[in-house]
């Protein structure tokens, strides 16, 4: 093998590694920025919803119940956490999207809401755990319900 051939192979390997690394999503990425409206973040408020994920990557969207509008969303990798910050005054539910072991997209929505009052600070922590009956009270929703 001559030097030019080796250089070409190394260059091709390097380019393939770059494409592979670029194709991977990261926690906090706004993968559906083109499907949801602009995010609403109230930087004057010290409020949050933290999602602690377990096995399986997931996309979480925060829906404001009064408007039915998603105010923030994020991709969260397996065994990672993400904190939605600056949650405005209102009542919210989380909507979830993931791909099951058969490659089918799944969509759920929390049955219980989270309220943020004007004079409050702090927030909620949701820990996703794989269990036979689930650890959250959720309902299945359609793909269109997830994005609307």
N, C-alpha and C positions, 0 to 999 in steps of 0.2 A: 504494500500500500504506500503510495507516494505522499508527500507532505500536502500537496494541494487537495488530494482526495480526503485526507484526514481533516483538514481545515473545513472543507465543505460539509462533512458529516457532523463535525462539532457545531458548525453554524446552524445546520438544520435541526439538530437536537436542541440547541438553545432557543430557536424560534418556536419549536413545538412546546417546550416548557413554558414559554411566555403565553402562548395561546391557551394552554391548560390552566395556568394560574389566572388568566383574565376571565375565563369562563366560570369560575367558581364565585358563588355569591358569598357575601359576608354579613355578619350580624349588624343590623341597623340599616342595611341597604334598602332604599325605596324602590323596590322592583316593579311596582305598579304606579309610578308617578304619572304615567300617561293615562291611567284609568280612573284615578281618584282626583278630586279637586285639590287645589293648593292646600298645604297643611296649615292648621291653625295652632299656633303655640303662643301662650301668654307668658312672656318672659318676666313679667312682674310677679308671677305667682310661683311659690315653692311647692308645687304639687306634682305628683307622678303616679304612673302605673308601671310597675316592674313585672316583667314576665321572666320567670326562671324555667327554661325549657328542659325537657328530658330527651329521650331518644326520638330522633326524627326531626328534620328541619321543618319549620312552620312559618307561615306569614300571619301576622296579627294586625287587625285593623280596629281602631277605636271609633265607635259610632256614637254620635251625640243623639240621644233619643228624641229631643224636642224637634230637631231638624231632619233627622234620619240621615245625616251627613257624616261621612268618615272624615275625622279631623287629623288623624295621623295613622301611619302604618309602617311596618318594618318586617324584614326577613330576619328570622332568628335561627341560627344553626343549632344542631343537637348539642345538648349539655352546655348551652350558653345562656346568658341573660341579657335583657335589653330593658332600658328604662325610658318610657315615654315621659317627657318632662313638660312643664308649663301647661298643665291641663286647665283649660278655662272653666269658669263656673258652669255647672250643668250636671246632667245625669248621663252616664255612659254605659255601654256594653262592649265587650270584645267580640270580634268575629275572627274565626280561625280558618285557615286554608292549609291543607297538607296533601301529600301524595301517599296513599297507602301502599302496602307491600305488593299489591297487584298492579301498581302503576296508575290507579284511579284517583282523581282529585276528590277530596272530601271537604265539605264546608259545614261549619257549626257556628252557633251563636250562643253566648251565655244567656241563661234564663234569669239570672240576677243582675241587677244594675249596681253601679258605683256612683255615689253622689259627691260632688265637689261644691261646697258652699263658699260664699264670698269671703267669709272671715276665717277660713280654715287653711292650714298648711299640712303637708304630708301626703300620704297616698295609700295605695293598695299594692300588695304583692301577690301575684298569682303564680303558683308553682305547678307546672305541668308534670304529672306523674302517670306512668303507664300502669293501669290497674284494670282488673276484669270488668268492674262496673263503672270505671271512670272516677275521677276525683272532683269533677265539676259538674254542675247541673247545666246541661246544654241541650239545644235543639238543632236538628239538621236544618240547613237552609240550602237554597239553590245557589248556583254560581251567580246568577243575576242579582239575588239578594245580597250576596257577599260584596259585589261591586257597586250596588246602589245604596 
